[in-house]
Amino acid sequence: MEGAGIFSGDLLIVDKALYPKAGQIIIGVVNQQPLVKYLAYVGCHTVLRSANRKYPDRFIMEGDDFDVWGVVTHSIRDHWRN
């Protein structure tokens, strides 16, 4: 999610009380794999999008085990690391 300003090692603040809306960054779990992606809808399909267009959209299909853990509201980067 570097295209969204989220880098490896960043801490994410997630609000589980917010209702996830299209265009927001979420932490989702698809078939037991956690993902940080933009939430989108195409027709009646839920789609997870990367900030990097090199990665294809992940359509949530019938039979997928999908859950939204929460909406990412902030990220924290440690500038002190060696």
mmCIF file of the N, C-alpha and C atoms, coordinates in Angstrom:
data_MODEL
# 
_entry.id   MODEL 
# 
loop_
_atom_site.group_PDB 
_atom_site.id 
_atom_site.type_symbol 
_atom_site.label_atom_id 
_atom_site.label_alt_id 
_atom_site.label_comp_id 
_atom_site.label_asym_id 
_atom_site.label_entity_id 
_atom_site.label_seq_id 
_atom_site.pdbx_PDB_ins_code 
_atom_site.Cartn_x 
_atom_site.Cartn_y 
_atom_site.Cartn_z 
_atom_site.occupancy 
_atom_site.B_iso_or_equiv 
_atom_site.pdbx_formal_charge 
_atom_site.auth_seq_id 
_atom_site.auth_comp_id 
_atom_site.auth_asym_id 
_atom_site.auth_atom_id 
_atom_site.pdbx_PDB_model_num 
ATOM 1   N N  . MET A 1 1  ? 0.823   -1.206  0.000   1.00 0.00 ? 1  MET A N  1 
ATOM 2   C CA . MET A 1 1  ? 0.000   0.000   0.000   1.00 0.00 ? 1  MET A CA 1 
ATOM 3   C C  . MET A 1 1  ? 0.861   1.261   0.000   1.00 0.00 ? 1  MET A C  1 
ATOM 4   N N  . GLU A 1 2  ? 2.081   1.136   -0.523  1.00 0.00 ? 2  GLU A N  1 
ATOM 5   C CA . GLU A 1 2  ? 2.968   2.295   -0.558  1.00 0.00 ? 2  GLU A CA 1 
ATOM 6   C C  . GLU A 1 2  ? 2.353   3.456   -1.328  1.00 0.00 ? 2  GLU A C  1 
ATOM 7   N N  . GLY A 1 3  ? 1.542   3.154   -2.338  1.00 0.00 ? 3  GLY A N  1 
ATOM 8   C CA . GLY A 1 3  ? 0.877   4.208   -3.099  1.00 0.00 ? 3  GLY A CA 1 
ATOM 9   C C  . GLY A 1 3  ? -0.103  5.010   -2.261  1.00 0.00 ? 3  GLY A C  1 
ATOM 10  N N  . ALA A 1 4  ? -0.490  4.464   -1.122  1.00 0.00 ? 4  ALA A N  1 
ATOM 11  C CA . ALA A 1 4  ? -1.390  5.151   -0.190  1.00 0.00 ? 4  ALA A CA 1 
ATOM 12  C C  . ALA A 1 4  ? -0.627  5.722   0.998   1.00 0.00 ? 4  ALA A C  1 
ATOM 13  N N  . GLY A 1 5  ? 0.725   5.623   0.960   1.00 0.00 ? 5  GLY A N  1 
ATOM 14  C CA . GLY A 1 5  ? 1.533   6.147   2.058   1.00 0.00 ? 5  GLY A CA 1 
ATOM 15  C C  . GLY A 1 5  ? 1.699   5.190   3.215   1.00 0.00 ? 5  GLY A C  1 
ATOM 16  N N  . ILE A 1 6  ? 1.379   3.921   3.018   1.00 0.00 ? 6  ILE A N  1 
ATOM 17  C CA . ILE A 1 6  ? 1.541   2.905   4.058   1.00 0.00 ? 6  ILE A CA 1 
ATOM 18  C C  . ILE A 1 6  ? 2.691   2.000   3.641   1.00 0.00 ? 6  ILE A C  1 
ATOM 19  N N  . PHE A 1 7  ? 3.721   1.928   4.500   1.00 0.00 ? 7  PHE A N  1 
ATOM 20  C CA . PHE A 1 7  ? 4.934   1.193   4.169   1.00 0.00 ? 7  PHE A CA 1 
ATOM 21  C C  . PHE A 1 7  ? 5.138   0.029   5.129   1.00 0.00 ? 7  PHE A C  1 
ATOM 22  N N  . SER A 1 8  ? 5.958   -0.924  4.713   1.00 0.00 ? 8  SER A N  1 
ATOM 23  C CA . SER A 1 8  ? 6.289   -2.073  5.549   1.00 0.00 ? 8  SER A CA 1 
ATOM 24  C C  . SER A 1 8  ? 6.834   -1.590  6.886   1.00 0.00 ? 8  SER A C  1 
ATOM 25  N N  . GLY A 1 9  ? 6.323   -2.124  7.970   1.00 0.00 ? 9  GLY A N  1 
ATOM 26  C CA . GLY A 1 9  ? 6.757   -1.730  9.306   1.00 0.00 ? 9  GLY A CA 1 
ATOM 27  C C  . GLY A 1 9  ? 5.907   -0.648  9.941   1.00 0.00 ? 9  GLY A C  1 
ATOM 28  N N  . ASP A 1 10 ? 5.065   0.024   9.161   1.00 0.00 ? 10 ASP A N  1 
ATOM 29  C CA . ASP A 1 10 ? 4.176   1.040   9.729   1.00 0.00 ? 10 ASP A CA 1 
ATOM 30  C C  . ASP A 1 10 ? 3.163   0.378   10.665  1.00 0.00 ? 10 ASP A C  1 
ATOM 31  N N  . LEU A 1 11 ? 2.761   1.117   11.677  1.00 0.00 ? 11 LEU A N  1 
ATOM 32  C CA . LEU A 1 11 ? 1.678   0.684   12.560  1.00 0.00 ? 11 LEU A CA 1 
ATOM 33  C C  . LEU A 1 11 ? 0.382   1.295   12.040  1.00 0.00 ? 11 LEU A C  1 
ATOM 34  N N  . LEU A 1 12 ? -0.666  0.502   11.987  1.00 0.00 ? 12 LEU A N  1 
ATOM 35  C CA . LEU A 1 12 ? -1.951  0.995   11.511  1.00 0.00 ? 12 LEU A CA 1 
ATOM 36  C C  . LEU A 1 12 ? -2.927  1.100   12.669  1.00 0.00 ? 12 LEU A C  1 
ATOM 37  N N  . ILE A 1 13 ? -3.624  2.215   12.727  1.00 0.00 ? 13 ILE A N  1 
ATOM 38  C CA . ILE A 1 13 ? -4.698  2.410   13.693  1.00 0.00 ? 13 ILE A CA 1 
ATOM 39  C C  . ILE A 1 13 ? -5.991  2.054   12.962  1.00 0.00 ? 13 ILE A C  1 
ATOM 40  N N  . VAL A 1 14 ? -6.733  1.122   13.533  1.00 0.00 ? 14 VAL A N  1 
ATOM 41  C CA . VAL A 1 14 ? -7.922  0.589   12.878  1.00 0.00 ? 14 VAL A CA 1 
ATOM 42  C C  . VAL A 1 14 ? -9.129  0.801   13.786  1.00 0.00 ? 14 VAL A C  1 
ATOM 43  N N  . ASP A 1 15 ? -10.194 1.352   13.214  1.00 0.00 ? 15 ASP A N  1 
ATOM 44  C CA . ASP A 1 15 ? -11.434 1.556   13.961  1.00 0.00 ? 15 ASP A CA 1 
ATOM 45  C C  . ASP A 1 15 ? -12.432 0.480   13.544  1.00 0.00 ? 15 ASP A C  1 
ATOM 46  N N  . LYS A 1 16 ? -12.692 -0.444  14.451  1.00 0.00 ? 16 LYS A N  1 
ATOM 47  C CA . LYS A 1 16 ? -13.618 -1.539  14.171  1.00 0.00 ? 16 LYS A CA 1 
ATOM 48  C C  . LYS A 1 16 ? -15.078 -1.088  14.249  1.00 0.00 ? 16 LYS A C  1 
ATOM 49  N N  . ALA A 1 17 ? -15.321 0.084   14.824  1.00 0.00 ? 17 ALA A N  1 
ATOM 50  C CA . ALA A 1 17 ? -16.692 0.560   14.980  1.00 0.00 ? 17 ALA A CA 1 
ATOM 51  C C  . ALA A 1 17 ? -17.207 1.263   13.724  1.00 0.00 ? 17 ALA A C  1 
ATOM 52  N N  . LEU A 1 18 ? -16.312 1.680   12.838  1.00 0.00 ? 18 LEU A N  1 
ATOM 53  C CA . LEU A 1 18 ? -16.739 2.374   11.623  1.00 0.00 ? 18 LEU A CA 1 
ATOM 54  C C  . LEU A 1 18 ? -17.308 1.389   10.615  1.00 0.00 ? 18 LEU A C  1 
ATOM 55  N N  . TYR A 1 19 ? -18.364 1.809   9.927   1.00 0.00 ? 19 TYR A N  1 
ATOM 56  C CA . TYR A 1 19 ? -18.907 0.996   8.845   1.00 0.00 ? 19 TYR A CA 1 
ATOM 57  C C  . TYR A 1 19 ? -18.033 1.229   7.615   1.00 0.00 ? 19 TYR A C  1 
ATOM 58  N N  . PRO A 1 20 ? -17.448 0.186   7.035   1.00 0.00 ? 20 PRO A N  1 
ATOM 59  C CA . PRO A 1 20 ? -16.548 0.377   5.894   1.00 0.00 ? 20 PRO A CA 1 
ATOM 60  C C  . PRO A 1 20 ? -17.299 0.839   4.651   1.00 0.00 ? 20 PRO A C  1 
ATOM 61  N N  . LYS A 1 21 ? -16.754 1.878   4.000   1.00 0.00 ? 21 LYS A N  1 
ATOM 62  C CA . LYS A 1 21 ? -17.363 2.446   2.797   1.00 0.00 ? 21 LYS A CA 1 
ATOM 63  C C  . LYS A 1 21 ? -16.387 2.338   1.636   1.00 0.00 ? 21 LYS A C  1 
ATOM 64  N N  . ALA A 1 22 ? -16.927 2.354   0.434   1.00 0.00 ? 22 ALA A N  1 
ATOM 65  C CA . ALA A 1 22 ? -16.100 2.306   -0.770  1.00 0.00 ? 22 ALA A CA 1 
ATOM 66  C C  . ALA A 1 22 ? -15.092 3.452   -0.747  1.00 0.00 ? 22 ALA A C  1 
ATOM 67  N N  . GLY A 1 23 ? -13.852 3.142   -1.111  1.00 0.00 ? 23 GLY A N  1 
ATOM 68  C CA . GLY A 1 23 ? -12.790 4.138   -1.152  1.00 0.00 ? 23 GLY A CA 1 
ATOM 69  C C  . GLY A 1 23 ? -11.955 4.195   0.108   1.00 0.00 ? 23 GLY A C  1 
ATOM 70  N N  . GLN A 1 24 ? -12.420 3.561   1.178   1.00 0.00 ? 24 GLN A N  1 
ATOM 71  C CA . GLN A 1 24 ? -11.650 3.550   2.420   1.00 0.00 ? 24 GLN A CA 1 
ATOM 72  C C  . GLN A 1 24 ? -10.651 2.398   2.417   1.00 0.00 ? 24 GLN A C  1 
ATOM 73  N N  . ILE A 1 25 ? -9.562  2.578   3.156   1.00 0.00 ? 25 ILE A N  1 
ATOM 74  C CA . ILE A 1 25 ? -8.588  1.510   3.338   1.00 0.00 ? 25 ILE A CA 1 
ATOM 75  C C  . ILE A 1 25 ? -9.065  0.665   4.508   1.00 0.00 ? 25 ILE A C  1 
ATOM 76  N N  . ILE A 1 26 ? -9.100  -0.640  4.280   1.00 0.00 ? 26 ILE A N  1 
ATOM 77  C CA . ILE A 1 26 ? -9.572  -1.556  5.318   1.00 0.00 ? 26 ILE A CA 1 
ATOM 78  C C  . ILE A 1 26 ? -8.530  -2.633  5.589   1.00 0.00 ? 26 ILE A C  1 
ATOM 79  N N  . ILE A 1 27 ? -8.675  -3.262  6.737   1.00 0.00 ? 27 ILE A N  1 
ATOM 80  C CA . ILE A 1 27 ? -7.995  -4.526  6.966   1.00 0.00 ? 27 ILE A CA 1 
ATOM 81  C C  . ILE A 1 27 ? -9.078  -5.583  6.831   1.00 0.00 ? 27 ILE A C  1 
ATOM 82  N N  . GLY A 1 28 ? -8.897  -6.426  5.838   1.00 0.00 ? 28 GLY A N  1 
ATOM 83  C CA . GLY A 1 28 ? -9.844  -7.494  5.587   1.00 0.00 ? 28 GLY A CA 1 
ATOM 84  C C  . GLY A 1 28 ? -9.148  -8.833  5.676   1.00 0.00 ? 28 GLY A C  1 
ATOM 85  N N  . VAL A 1 29 ? -9.939  -9.868  5.809   1.00 0.00 ? 29 VAL A N  1 
ATOM 86  C CA . VAL A 1 29 ? -9.406  -11.229 5.835   1.00 0.00 ? 29 VAL A CA 1 
ATOM 87  C C  . VAL A 1 29 ? -10.176 -12.028 4.792   1.00 0.00 ? 29 VAL A C  1 
ATOM 88  N N  . VAL A 1 30 ? -9.436  -12.584 3.833   1.00 0.00 ? 30 VAL A N  1 
ATOM 89  C CA . VAL A 1 30 ? -10.029 -13.418 2.797   1.00 0.00 ? 30 VAL A CA 1 
ATOM 90  C C  . VAL A 1 30 ? -9.426  -14.806 2.923   1.00 0.00 ? 30 VAL A C  1 
ATOM 91  N N  . ASN A 1 31 ? -10.281 -15.768 3.225   1.00 0.00 ? 31 ASN A N  1 
ATOM 92  C CA . ASN A 1 31 ? -9.826  -17.157 3.358   1.00 0.00 ? 31 ASN A CA 1 
ATOM 93  C C  . ASN A 1 31 ? -8.615  -17.261 4.288   1.00 0.00 ? 31 ASN A C  1 
ATOM 94  N N  . GLN A 1 32 ? -8.726  -16.619 5.433   1.00 0.00 ? 32 GLN A N  1 
ATOM 95  C CA . GLN A 1 32 ? -7.732  -16.630 6.516   1.00 0.00 ? 32 GLN A CA 1 
ATOM 96  C C  . GLN A 1 32 ? -6.457  -15.849 6.192   1.00 0.00 ? 32 GLN A C  1 
ATOM 97  N N  . GLN A 1 33 ? -6.443  -15.066 5.112   1.00 0.00 ? 33 GLN A N  1 
ATOM 98  C CA . GLN A 1 33 ? -5.275  -14.246 4.778   1.00 0.00 ? 33 GLN A CA 1 
ATOM 99  C C  . GLN A 1 33 ? -5.608  -12.771 4.995   1.00 0.00 ? 33 GLN A C  1 
ATOM 100 N N  . PRO A 1 34 ? -4.914  -12.113 5.948   1.00 0.00 ? 34 PRO A N  1 
ATOM 101 C CA . PRO A 1 34 ? -5.178  -10.689 6.171   1.00 0.00 ? 34 PRO A CA 1 
ATOM 102 C C  . PRO A 1 34 ? -4.625  -9.848  5.024   1.00 0.00 ? 34 PRO A C  1 
ATOM 103 N N  . LEU A 1 35 ? -5.384  -8.809  4.666   1.00 0.00 ? 35 LEU A N  1 
ATOM 104 C CA . LEU A 1 35 ? -5.011  -7.917  3.575   1.00 0.00 ? 35 LEU A CA 1 
ATOM 105 C C  . LEU A 1 35 ? -5.302  -6.481  3.970   1.00 0.00 ? 35 LEU A C  1 
ATOM 106 N N  . VAL A 1 36 ? -4.466  -5.563  3.517   1.00 0.00 ? 36 VAL A N  1 
ATOM 107 C CA . VAL A 1 36 ? -4.723  -4.130  3.656   1.00 0.00 ? 36 VAL A CA 1 
ATOM 108 C C  . VAL A 1 36 ? -4.984  -3.621  2.246   1.00 0.00 ? 36 VAL A C  1 
ATOM 109 N N  . LYS A 1 37 ? -6.215  -3.210  1.986   1.00 0.00 ? 37 LYS A N  1 
ATOM 110 C CA . LYS A 1 37 ? -6.625  -2.835  0.628   1.00 0.00 ? 37 LYS A CA 1 
ATOM 111 C C  . LYS A 1 37 ? -7.681  -1.740  0.676   1.00 0.00 ? 37 LYS A C  1 
ATOM 112 N N  . TYR A 1 38 ? -7.881  -1.095  -0.489  1.00 0.00 ? 38 TYR A N  1 
ATOM 113 C CA . TYR A 1 38 ? -9.022  -0.204  -0.655  1.00 0.00 ? 38 TYR A CA 1 
ATOM 114 C C  . TYR A 1 38 ? -10.270 -1.056  -0.872  1.00 0.00 ? 38 TYR A C  1 
ATOM 115 N N  . LEU A 1 39 ? -11.361 -0.656  -0.268  1.00 0.00 ? 39 LEU A N  1 
ATOM 116 C CA . LEU A 1 39 ? -12.639 -1.326  -0.467  1.00 0.00 ? 39 LEU A CA 1 
ATOM 117 C C  . LEU A 1 39 ? -13.354 -0.677  -1.647  1.00 0.00 ? 39 LEU A C  1 
ATOM 118 N N  . ALA A 1 40 ? -13.880 -1.505  -2.535  1.00 0.00 ? 40 ALA A N  1 
ATOM 119 C CA . ALA A 1 40 ? -14.620 -1.001  -3.693  1.00 0.00 ? 40 ALA A CA 1 
ATOM 120 C C  . ALA A 1 40 ? -15.777 -1.946  -3.986  1.00 0.00 ? 40 ALA A C  1 
ATOM 121 N N  . TYR A 1 41 ? -16.682 -1.446  -4.797  1.00 0.00 ? 41 TYR A N  1 
ATOM 122 C CA . TYR A 1 41 ? -17.803 -2.265  -5.258  1.00 0.00 ? 41 TYR A CA 1 
ATOM 123 C C  . TYR A 1 41 ? -17.910 -2.099  -6.763  1.00 0.00 ? 41 TYR A C  1 
ATOM 124 N N  . VAL A 1 42 ? -18.054 -3.215  -7.461  1.00 0.00 ? 42 VAL A N  1 
ATOM 125 C CA . VAL A 1 42 ? -18.281 -3.216  -8.904  1.00 0.00 ? 42 VAL A CA 1 
ATOM 126 C C  . VAL A 1 42 ? -19.575 -3.984  -9.124  1.00 0.00 ? 42 VAL A C  1 
ATOM 127 N N  . GLY A 1 43 ? -20.612 -3.254  -9.487  1.00 0.00 ? 43 GLY A N  1 
ATOM 128 C CA . GLY A 1 43 ? -21.927 -3.886  -9.573  1.00 0.00 ? 43 GLY A CA 1 
ATOM 129 C C  . GLY A 1 43 ? -22.318 -4.384  -8.196  1.00 0.00 ? 43 GLY A C  1 
ATOM 130 N N  . CYS A 1 44 ? -22.610 -5.658  -8.101  1.00 0.00 ? 44 CYS A N  1 
ATOM 131 C CA . CYS A 1 44 ? -22.987 -6.232  -6.805  1.00 0.00 ? 44 CYS A CA 1 
ATOM 132 C C  . CYS A 1 44 ? -21.818 -6.974  -6.162  1.00 0.00 ? 44 CYS A C  1 
ATOM 133 N N  . HIS A 1 45 ? -20.615 -6.809  -6.696  1.00 0.00 ? 45 HIS A N  1 
ATOM 134 C CA . HIS A 1 45 ? -19.441 -7.515  -6.184  1.00 0.00 ? 45 HIS A CA 1 
ATOM 135 C C  . HIS A 1 45 ? -18.598 -6.617  -5.276  1.00 0.00 ? 45 HIS A C  1 
ATOM 136 N N  . THR A 1 46 ? -18.111 -7.203  -4.194  1.00 0.00 ? 46 THR A N  1 
ATOM 137 C CA . THR A 1 46 ? -17.140 -6.536  -3.330  1.00 0.00 ? 46 THR A CA 1 
ATOM 138 C C  . THR A 1 46 ? -15.759 -6.780  -3.921  1.00 0.00 ? 46 THR A C  1 
ATOM 139 N N  . VAL A 1 47 ? -14.959 -5.707  -3.989  1.00 0.00 ? 47 VAL A N  1 
ATOM 140 C CA . VAL A 1 47 ? -13.633 -5.789  -4.600  1.00 0.00 ? 47 VAL A CA 1 
ATOM 141 C C  . VAL A 1 47 ? -12.624 -5.159  -3.653  1.00 0.00 ? 47 VAL A C  1 
ATOM 142 N N  . LEU A 1 48 ? -11.471 -5.800  -3.514  1.00 0.00 ? 48 LEU A N  1 
ATOM 143 C CA . LEU A 1 48 ? -10.359 -5.245  -2.748  1.00 0.00 ? 48 LEU A CA 1 
ATOM 144 C C  . LEU A 1 48 ? -9.299  -4.798  -3.739  1.00 0.00 ? 48 LEU A C  1 
ATOM 145 N N  . ARG A 1 49 ? -8.877  -3.519  -3.622  1.00 0.00 ? 49 ARG A N  1 
ATOM 146 C CA . ARG A 1 49 ? -7.935  -2.936  -4.576  1.00 0.00 ? 49 ARG A CA 1 
ATOM 147 C C  . ARG A 1 49 ? -6.657  -2.524  -3.880  1.00 0.00 ? 49 ARG A C  1 
ATOM 148 N N  . SER A 1 50 ? -5.556  -2.797  -4.537  1.00 0.00 ? 50 SER A N  1 
ATOM 149 C CA . SER A 1 50 ? -4.254  -2.355  -4.062  1.00 0.00 ? 50 SER A CA 1 
ATOM 150 C C  . SER A 1 50 ? -4.053  -0.902  -4.470  1.00 0.00 ? 50 SER A C  1 
ATOM 151 N N  . ALA A 1 51 ? -3.190  -0.199  -3.749  1.00 0.00 ? 51 ALA A N  1 
ATOM 152 C CA . ALA A 1 51 ? -2.836  1.164   -4.138  1.00 0.00 ? 51 ALA A CA 1 
ATOM 153 C C  . ALA A 1 51 ? -1.921  1.143   -5.357  1.00 0.00 ? 51 ALA A C  1 
ATOM 154 N N  . ASN A 1 52 ? -1.291  0.001   -5.619  1.00 0.00 ? 52 ASN A N  1 
ATOM 155 C CA . ASN A 1 52 ? -0.391  -0.167  -6.757  1.00 0.00 ? 52 ASN A CA 1 
ATOM 156 C C  . ASN A 1 52 ? -1.152  -0.877  -7.871  1.00 0.00 ? 52 ASN A C  1 
ATOM 157 N N  . ARG A 1 53 ? -1.328  -0.226  -8.997  1.00 0.00 ? 53 ARG A N  1 
ATOM 158 C CA . ARG A 1 53 ? -2.108  -0.784  -10.108 1.00 0.00 ? 53 ARG A CA 1 
ATOM 159 C C  . ARG A 1 53 ? -1.445  -2.010  -10.750 1.00 0.00 ? 53 ARG A C  1 
ATOM 160 N N  . LYS A 1 54 ? -0.196  -2.313  -10.360 1.00 0.00 ? 54 LYS A N  1 
ATOM 161 C CA . LYS A 1 54 ? 0.464   -3.524  -10.864 1.00 0.00 ? 54 LYS A CA 1 
ATOM 162 C C  . LYS A 1 54 ? -0.217  -4.785  -10.333 1.00 0.00 ? 54 LYS A C  1 
ATOM 163 N N  . TYR A 1 55 ? -0.903  -4.652  -9.213  1.00 0.00 ? 55 TYR A N  1 
ATOM 164 C CA . TYR A 1 55 ? -1.571  -5.790  -8.592  1.00 0.00 ? 55 TYR A CA 1 
ATOM 165 C C  . TYR A 1 55 ? -3.035  -5.802  -9.004  1.00 0.00 ? 55 TYR A C  1 
ATOM 166 N N  . PRO A 1 56 ? -3.546  -6.968  -9.392  1.00 0.00 ? 56 PRO A N  1 
ATOM 167 C CA . PRO A 1 56 ? -4.940  -7.034  -9.854  1.00 0.00 ? 56 PRO A CA 1 
ATOM 168 C C  . PRO A 1 56 ? -5.928  -6.875  -8.700  1.00 0.00 ? 56 PRO A C  1 
ATOM 169 N N  . ASP A 1 57 ? -7.127  -6.449  -9.057  1.00 0.00 ? 57 ASP A N  1 
ATOM 170 C CA . ASP A 1 57 ? -8.208  -6.384  -8.076  1.00 0.00 ? 57 ASP A CA 1 
ATOM 171 C C  . ASP A 1 57 ? -8.504  -7.786  -7.557  1.00 0.00 ? 57 ASP A C  1 
ATOM 172 N N  . ARG A 1 58 ? -8.916  -7.855  -6.302  1.00 0.00 ? 58 ARG A N  1 
ATOM 173 C CA . ARG A 1 58 ? -9.295  -9.136  -5.694  1.00 0.00 ? 58 ARG A CA 1 
ATOM 174 C C  . ARG A 1 58 ? -10.804 -9.111  -5.498  1.00 0.00 ? 58 ARG A C  1 
ATOM 175 N N  . PHE A 1 59 ? -11.523 -9.783  -6.394  1.00 0.00 ? 59 PHE A N  1 
ATOM 176 C CA . PHE A 1 59 ? -12.970 -9.873  -6.275  1.00 0.00 ? 59 PHE A CA 1 
ATOM 177 C C  . PHE A 1 59 ? -13.313 -10.910 -5.209  1.00 0.00 ? 59 PHE A C  1 
ATOM 178 N N  . ILE A 1 60 ? -14.240 -10.570 -4.345  1.00 0.00 ? 60 ILE A N  1 
ATOM 179 C CA . ILE A 1 60 ? -14.724 -11.519 -3.348  1.00 0.00 ? 60 ILE A CA 1 
ATOM 180 C C  . ILE A 1 60 ? -15.790 -12.366 -4.034  1.00 0.00 ? 60 ILE A C  1 
ATOM 181 N N  . MET A 1 61 ? -15.515 -13.658 -4.108  1.00 0.00 ? 61 MET A N  1 
ATOM 182 C CA . MET A 1 61 ? -16.375 -14.574 -4.844  1.00 0.00 ? 61 MET A CA 1 
ATOM 183 C C  . MET A 1 61 ? -17.239 -15.389 -3.881  1.00 0.00 ? 61 MET A C  1 
ATOM 184 N N  . GLU A 1 62 ? -18.311 -15.942 -4.423  1.00 0.00 ? 62 GLU A N  1 
ATOM 185 C CA . GLU A 1 62 ? -19.142 -16.845 -3.637  1.00 0.00 ? 62 GLU A CA 1 
ATOM 186 C C  . GLU A 1 62 ? -18.267 -17.996 -3.158  1.00 0.00 ? 62 GLU A C  1 
ATOM 187 N N  . GLY A 1 63 ? -18.356 -18.300 -1.891  1.00 0.00 ? 63 GLY A N  1 
ATOM 188 C CA . GLY A 1 63 ? -17.520 -19.348 -1.305  1.00 0.00 ? 63 GLY A CA 1 
ATOM 189 C C  . GLY A 1 63 ? -16.299 -18.810 -0.580  1.00 0.00 ? 63 GLY A C  1 
ATOM 190 N N  . ASP A 1 64 ? -15.909 -17.545 -0.864  1.00 0.00 ? 64 ASP A N  1 
ATOM 191 C CA . ASP A 1 64 ? -14.803 -16.939 -0.118  1.00 0.00 ? 64 ASP A CA 1 
ATOM 192 C C  . ASP A 1 64 ? -15.253 -16.658 1.306   1.00 0.00 ? 64 ASP A C  1 
ATOM 193 N N  . ASP A 1 65 ? -14.373 -16.874 2.243   1.00 0.00 ? 65 ASP A N  1 
ATOM 194 C CA . ASP A 1 65 ? -14.608 -16.497 3.634   1.00 0.00 ? 65 ASP A CA 1 
ATOM 195 C C  . ASP A 1 65 ? -14.022 -15.103 3.798   1.00 0.00 ? 65 ASP A C  1 
ATOM 196 N N  . PHE A 1 66 ? -14.882 -14.074 3.841   1.00 0.00 ? 66 PHE A N  1 
ATOM 197 C CA . PHE A 1 66 ? -14.435 -12.680 3.858   1.00 0.00 ? 66 PHE A CA 1 
ATOM 198 C C  . PHE A 1 66 ? -14.990 -11.960 5.068   1.00 0.00 ? 66 PHE A C  1 
ATOM 199 N N  . ASP A 1 67 ? -14.117 -11.207 5.731   1.00 0.00 ? 67 ASP A N  1 
ATOM 200 C CA . ASP A 1 67 ? -14.520 -10.408 6.880   1.00 0.00 ? 67 ASP A CA 1 
ATOM 201 C C  . ASP A 1 67 ? -13.706 -9.122  6.882   1.00 0.00 ? 67 ASP A C  1 
ATOM 202 N N  . VAL A 1 68 ? -14.326 -8.028  7.268   1.00 0.00 ? 68 VAL A N  1 
ATOM 203 C CA . VAL A 1 68 ? -13.623 -6.757  7.445   1.00 0.00 ? 68 VAL A CA 1 
ATOM 204 C C  . VAL A 1 68 ? -13.311 -6.607  8.921   1.00 0.00 ? 68 VAL A C  1 
ATOM 205 N N  . TRP A 1 69 ? -12.025 -6.516  9.256   1.00 0.00 ? 69 TRP A N  1 
ATOM 206 C CA . TRP A 1 69 ? -11.627 -6.315  10.651  1.00 0.00 ? 69 TRP A CA 1 
ATOM 207 C C  . TRP A 1 69 ? -11.859 -4.880  11.078  1.00 0.00 ? 69 TRP A C  1 
ATOM 208 N N  . GLY A 1 70 ? -11.672 -3.931  10.162  1.00 0.00 ? 70 GLY A N  1 
ATOM 209 C CA . GLY A 1 70 ? -11.874 -2.537  10.513  1.00 0.00 ? 70 GLY A CA 1 
ATOM 210 C C  . GLY A 1 70 ? -11.373 -1.600  9.433   1.00 0.00 ? 70 GLY A C  1 
ATOM 211 N N  . VAL A 1 71 ? -11.624 -0.316  9.655   1.00 0.00 ? 71 VAL A N  1 
ATOM 212 C CA . VAL A 1 71 ? -11.225 0.741   8.730   1.00 0.00 ? 71 VAL A CA 1 
ATOM 213 C C  . VAL A 1 71 ? -9.936  1.376   9.244   1.00 0.00 ? 71 VAL A C  1 
ATOM 214 N N  . VAL A 1 72 ? -8.950  1.489   8.369   1.00 0.00 ? 72 VAL A N  1 
ATOM 215 C CA . VAL A 1 72 ? -7.683  2.125   8.739   1.00 0.00 ? 72 VAL A CA 1 
ATOM 216 C C  . VAL A 1 72 ? -7.913  3.630   8.810   1.00 0.00 ? 72 VAL A C  1 
ATOM 217 N N  . THR A 1 73 ? -7.644  4.210   9.977   1.00 0.00 ? 73 THR A N  1 
ATOM 218 C CA . THR A 1 73 ? -7.847  5.651   10.159  1.00 0.00 ? 73 THR A CA 1 
ATOM 219 C C  . THR A 1 73 ? -6.537  6.428   10.210  1.00 0.00 ? 73 THR A C  1 
ATOM 220 N N  . HIS A 1 74 ? -5.451  5.775   10.630  1.00 0.00 ? 74 HIS A N  1 
ATOM 221 C CA . HIS A 1 74 ? -4.151  6.440   10.732  1.00 0.00 ? 74 HIS A CA 1 
ATOM 222 C C  . HIS A 1 74 ? -3.041  5.414   10.540  1.00 0.00 ? 74 HIS A C  1 
ATOM 223 N N  . SER A 1 75 ? -1.880  5.904   10.145  1.00 0.00 ? 75 SER A N  1 
ATOM 224 C CA . SER A 1 75 ? -0.686  5.053   10.134  1.00 0.00 ? 75 SER A CA 1 
ATOM 225 C C  . SER A 1 75 ? 0.429   5.794   10.849  1.00 0.00 ? 75 SER A C  1 
ATOM 226 N N  . ILE A 1 76 ? 1.297   5.026   11.491  1.00 0.00 ? 76 ILE A N  1 
ATOM 227 C CA . ILE A 1 76 ? 2.413   5.590   12.258  1.00 0.00 ? 76 ILE A CA 1 
ATOM 228 C C  . ILE A 1 76 ? 3.689   4.966   11.726  1.00 0.00 ? 76 ILE A C  1 
ATOM 229 N N  . ARG A 1 77 ? 4.660   5.816   11.400  1.00 0.00 ? 77 ARG A N  1 
ATOM 230 C CA . ARG A 1 77 ? 5.935   5.345   10.872  1.00 0.00 ? 77 ARG A CA 1 
ATOM 231 C C  . ARG A 1 77 ? 7.034   5.670   11.871  1.00 0.00 ? 77 ARG A C  1 
ATOM 232 N N  . ASP A 1 78 ? 7.889   4.684   12.114  1.00 0.00 ? 78 ASP A N  1 
ATOM 233 C CA . ASP A 1 78 ? 9.026   4.847   13.017  1.00 0.00 ? 78 ASP A CA 1 
ATOM 234 C C  . ASP A 1 78 ? 10.219  5.347   12.208  1.00 0.00 ? 78 ASP A C  1 
ATOM 235 N N  . HIS A 1 79 ? 10.662  6.567   12.465  1.00 0.00 ? 79 HIS A N  1 
ATOM 236 C CA . HIS A 1 79 ? 11.799  7.152   11.747  1.00 0.00 ? 79 HIS A CA 1 
ATOM 237 C C  . HIS A 1 79 ? 13.109  6.948   12.495  1.00 0.00 ? 79 HIS A C  1 
ATOM 238 N N  . TRP A 1 80 ? 13.057  6.274   13.618  1.00 0.00 ? 80 TRP A N  1 
ATOM 239 C CA . TRP A 1 80 ? 14.233  6.130   14.460  1.00 0.00 ? 80 TRP A CA 1 
ATOM 240 C C  . TRP A 1 80 ? 15.011  4.856   14.191  1.00 0.00 ? 80 TRP A C  1 
ATOM 241 N N  . ARG A 1 81 ? 14.409  3.884   13.543  1.00 0.00 ? 81 ARG A N  1 
ATOM 242 C CA . ARG A 1 81 ? 15.048  2.575   13.351  1.00 0.00 ? 81 ARG A CA 1 
ATOM 243 C C  . ARG A 1 81 ? 16.423  2.697   12.725  1.00 0.00 ? 81 ARG A C  1 
ATOM 244 N N  . ASN A 1 82 ? 17.297  1.756   13.129  1.00 0.00 ? 82 ASN A N  1 
ATOM 245 C CA . ASN A 1 82 ? 18.659  1.717   12.564  1.00 0.00 ? 82 ASN A CA 1 
ATOM 246 C C  . ASN A 1 82 ? 18.664  0.982   11.252  1.00 0.00 ? 82 ASN A C  1 
# 
